[in-house]
Each structure stands twice: as C-alpha cells, then as structure tokens.
C-alpha cells in the first residue's frame, strides 16, 4: 500500500467518524423529544476507505398508526369524561347536595310534617320554601347544562381553528420533504416535524395516512373525507353564542362531510371534536330531557283538580307553574326546557303576597278548585294526596332514556343513577384508553426512539475508530518525514 493510499484511507475514516459522531450526538441531545426518531449514519466502502452515504431515520409505520389511533381514542374519551365531571359538579354539587333529587326529598319531608300538623302556618311556609328549593335546583341545573353546551361549542370552535392551523403547518412540512427528497437532501428533521403534527391532528380528528412518491403524504379523516391532499381541506364549523334546551348545535364539516359524535360512557368517539359533539348533543341533552320530565311530573303531581261533586273543569297548575300555566303539560310528552321555566305559584308564595296555606286548602285557581270546603284548620287530605301522587307511577317520555313509567321520586332517582352509571363507565374507559395510548407510545419509542446508553456506547466505539485513524495519520506523517529527510 502506498503512503498516499494510506493517507486517503485515514482521511476518509476521519470524515466518516466525524459524521457518525455528529449523528450520535444529535441523537443524545434530542433523546427527550417525543417526536424525534433515531438517526443512523450508514457507512459504505469506497476506493479507498469508507464514507457516510446516507442518514437513515428509524421508522415503524405500523406502530405509528397504532399510536395515532390510540391518541384519538384517548382524547375523545377524555373530552366526554371531563365534561361529565364538570356537569356532575355543576348540576348535582358535591355528593349530590344540590341535585333536584335531594331537593325533592326535602319537599317530601316538609309535606309529611305539614300533613301531620296542618294547622301550623309555619309548616306551610316550610313546605312552600322546600318547593322553592326544588324550583331553584331545576332552574340552576338547566342553566348549568346549557352553559356546558355553550362551553363545549366554544371548545369545538377552538379545536377546528387549531386543526386548520395544524394543516397549514403540515403543508409547509410536507412541501419541504417533497422538495428535499427530489433534491437528495437530508429531510429527517422535516419528517420528525410532520409526524409530530400528525399526532397533534389525531388528538382532534381520527386520521389515516398513506405516502406517495417523493414522500408526499395524504391524510384521510375517520369519517372517510380527505383532510389533506396536496393542499389542506377546509374544516368548518359555525359556533353558537348561547344555548337553550330547544337549540341544536351545528355540525363540524371536514371537506363537506359532517363529523359524527360518539355514543355511550365508553364512547365510540375518536378525537376530541367527536367527544365534544357527543357531550354537547347527547349527554347534556339527555340529562336535560330527564330534568324536564321531572319538572313535568311535579307540575302534574301538584295540579289542582275540580272539587265539584261532578267535575267539569280541567286540571290547573297548583304549587308549581310553567310558561304554559294554568294548563297542565300533556301526560307522557316531553316539553323541552320545562325544568328551566318551572316556577313557584305566586298565589302560594308569601314573599309575593300569596297564601302558603292554599297548599293545604287548594283554590289557587278559584273556588271550584278548593278542596277544604269546610275551611278546617285540621284538613290534611289535600297534603296527603300530594304525597301519594309523588309516589304513584305516571307516564314519562321514553325518549329521555330511563323508562316510560315511574313515580316522580323514582324517576328523579333513576336520572341520578343513569348519569352516575354513565360517568363511572366513562371514568373506567378513560383509564384504559390512557393506558393504551401510553403503551403504544412506549412501543413506538422503544422501536424508533433514542436509547442514550446505546448511543454513548457507540460514541466510545467511534472514539476508538478515531484513535486508529489518527495513528495511521501519525505513522504516515513519520514515514513522510523520514523519506523527506533521506531525500534531503
């Protein structure tokens, strides 16, 4: 081997070692970056010596796709569960202390106490005040539900804006990758960036991808629409400022195709947007319907009936009134927003100049509805009748989801049970989907991420290779020096 050949071999080895060391150092520096994929410098033999011919980026398409799916499932579940946690606290309070069921229980107790001593006006006041608490609970629960729907709507709007921004960033990264691939440049950093953006998009919308020539990527949304192909497709949404029980939310459209919300506590929603849609249009509206049915049941149970020997007049609202008073809501038919409009009859409200003893006597709607015709202070039949009605089955709208026949008290308790069961199911599912997302991320990281110990061991090997190349250079230098001295 000639000295020039040995020198060229040593130089190429030093250059290759330098490039490899740079790559390993970058790996160590970026080890904590969740979107960073391990780099490997590929060395090929040349004449003479060796050189780095390519920087390879670790990738596992199958694990990456599994991670995207798990991320979408986790975020959809968390959106539903977090919303239900807020709803639980706003509607029922800590340990159910503010729930309509708790207020209804107190009303029953007040009625029983008043019925035992019907001559006591203070007990009449207490019973009416308990009814006021029931009204307040139903009204505030309706307000909390509709506020949560409005908040979810605002979150959807923010999410849509975020997705559109991410798609614009994806377009930039994808264009960089395409042009770099065509020019033969190193595009590994742009690939990391693009994968990171895909993970962020999958938090909001479930996606699938496929790659075409020049590393050009296409994104499909879970509803089958195209999210990105050459250019971003529009994700659109028209938010609403306020919500009432009769207001329906608008759909989110991906390239003109609507996103569908999930169903169930262990929700089928994938992606935060679908979870928020379910919260806004399913969970909250179902609970609202149940509260509306509780309100209708209360109005019906406390309605005054014609007390004539031969009744000819229709029932009229008694202790509780609503926007359609004095008529009583139709049996078994849902009235949207009734829990928000139910009120206390001013004829029995002493704060408004009313007489609370009309609860005992009847007659808020005129003499024909007066039950205590003898004006007896010990009259308790009407109070006992109200207590009985609260425990008697009546028809409820089956669309509210918890049966078509029950007593008012049982229906209110069933509503609590329905919500708590759904919330517990959502809690369990949130834990399992979080664990799955972590496992898929860990598997992906183990396969494509950086192991610092491995990289440091590689640095030691590269140090040894550098020393070997340096010794060759030194030996060549000594030989050349000796040769020059001999010639001189």
Secondary structure, 3 states (H helix, E strand, C coil): CCHHHHHHHHHHHHHHHHHHHHHHHHHHHCCCCCCCCCEEEEEEECCCCEEEEEEEECCCHHHHHHHHHHHHHHHHHHHHHHHHHHHHHHHHCHHHCCCHHHHHHHHHHHHHHHHHCCCCHHHHHHHHHHHHHHHHHHHHHHHHHHHHHHHHHHHHHHHHHHHHHHHHHHHHHHHHHHHHHHHCCCCHHHHHHHHHHHHHHHHHCCEEEEECHHHCEEEEECCCCEEECCCECCEEECCCCCCCCCCCCCCEEECCEECCCCCCCCCCCCCHHHHHHHHHHHHHHHHHHHHHHHHHHHHHHCCECCCCCCCCCCCECCCEECCCCCCCCCCCCCCCCHHHHCEECHHHCHHHCCCCCHHHHECCCCHHHECCCCCCCCCCHHHHHHHHHHHCCEECCHHHCCCCEECHHHHHHHHHHHHHHHHHHHHHHHHHHHHHHHHHHHHHHHHHCCCHHHHHHHHHHHHHHHHHHHHHHHHHHHHHHHHHHHHC
